[in-house]
């Protein structure tokens, strides 16, 4: 298992982590590991959503309408401008 050393942690942040750890009956180390894990999972989830949105946008850009058809977004814009 890896060891992580963190320097220059602001006192206020450390005290907040300490309070969280005490409230959950954990050590500061265990609480930091929990917080890091949650942060990484949240970041990965956001990245996953962003990837899906990017794929949808790319797919939408590839769609070619048959000749004579109007893109529905143009029709919606016209309706809104009236």
C-alpha positions in Angstrom: 0.0 0.0 0.0 1.3 3.4 -0.9 2.1 6.2 1.6 1.1 9.8 0.9 2.7 12.7 2.7 1.0 16.0 2.5 2.8 19.2 3.6 1.5 22.7 4.4 -2.0 21.7 5.2 -3.8 24.9 6.5 -4.6 24.7 10.2 -8.3 25.5 9.6 -8.6 22.7 7.0 -6.8 20.2 9.3 -9.1 21.1 12.2 -12.2 20.6 10.0 -10.9 17.2 8.9 -10.2 16.3 12.5 -13.8 17.2 13.5 -15.2 15.1 10.7 -13.0 12.2 11.8 -14.1 12.5 15.4 -17.8 12.7 14.4 -17.4 9.4 12.5 -15.1 7.7 15.0 -12.3 7.5 12.5 -8.7 8.5 12.6 -7.6 11.6 10.7 -5.8 9.3 8.2 -8.9 7.2 7.6 -11.0 10.3 7.2 -8.6 11.8 4.7 -8.6 8.5 2.7 -12.4 8.6 2.7 -12.5 12.2 1.6 -10.0 11.6 -1.2 -11.9 8.6 -2.4 -15.2 10.5 -2.5 -13.5 13.4 -4.4 -12.0 11.1 -7.0 -15.3 9.2 -7.5 -17.1 12.5 -7.9 -14.5 13.7 -10.4 -14.7 10.5 -12.4 -18.5 10.7 -12.4 -18.5 14.2 -13.8 -16.0 13.2 -16.4 -18.2 10.3 -17.3 -21.2 12.6 -17.8 -19.1 15.0 -19.9 -17.9 12.1 -22.1 -21.5 11.0 -22.7 -22.5 14.6 -23.6 -19.5 14.9 -26.0 -20.5 11.6 -27.7 -24.1 12.9 -28.1 -22.9 16.2 -29.6 -20.5 14.5 -32.0 -23.3 12.1 -33.1 -25.7 15.0 -33.6 -23.2 16.9 -35.8 -22.9 13.9 -38.1 -26.6 13.8 -38.9 -27.3 15.0 -42.4 -30.9 15.9 -43.3 -32.5 14.9 -46.6 -32.5 17.5 -49.2 -35.3 20.1 -48.6 -35.7 19.3 -44.9 -35.1 22.0 -42.3 -33.3 21.5 -39.1 -35.8 21.6 -36.3 -33.6 23.9 -34.3 -34.0 26.5 -37.0 -37.8 26.1 -36.9 -37.8 26.5 -33.1 -35.6 29.6 -33.3 -38.0 31.1 -35.9 -41.0 30.4 -33.6 -39.3 32.0 -30.6 -38.4 35.1 -32.5 -42.0 35.7 -33.4 
